[in-house]
Amino acid sequence: MDEPHVDVFKVGDQVRITGGWRSPLSGYAGTVVEVSVKDSKGPYLVEFDNGLRYRYHTEELSMINARATPTSETRSDPRRRQSR
């Protein structure tokens, strides 16, 4: 199977398995723990909460959370709250 976009998911990404009934653990969420473009079973190794790991292709996964990006926003410091 050709994987033209293997850079879609990165190690640490939270993903949901959307590959349908033939994909192991379809509908479950897991974490990408390895990306290996040369693995014929699929470039993305996903680990689940129960410790199981399966390989998937790009079209079998969807992103759950957005990657963290630096922002200029800062959180307020709770120590600076005014007492009333």
PETA-V86219 format. One line per field, one symbol per residue. ss: DSSP state (h for helix, s for strand, l for the rest). psi: psi as a letter, one per 30 degrees, with the letter a starting at -180 (. if undefined). Layout:
ss=???
psi=???
This chain:
ss=lllllllllllllsssslllllllllllsssssssllllllllsssslllllsssslhhhsssllllllllllllllhhhllll
psi=kkififgeklkfkklkjgfaffkkhkflkakkfkjjffkffkfjjkklfgfkklkllefflkkelkkkkklfkklkjffgkkk.
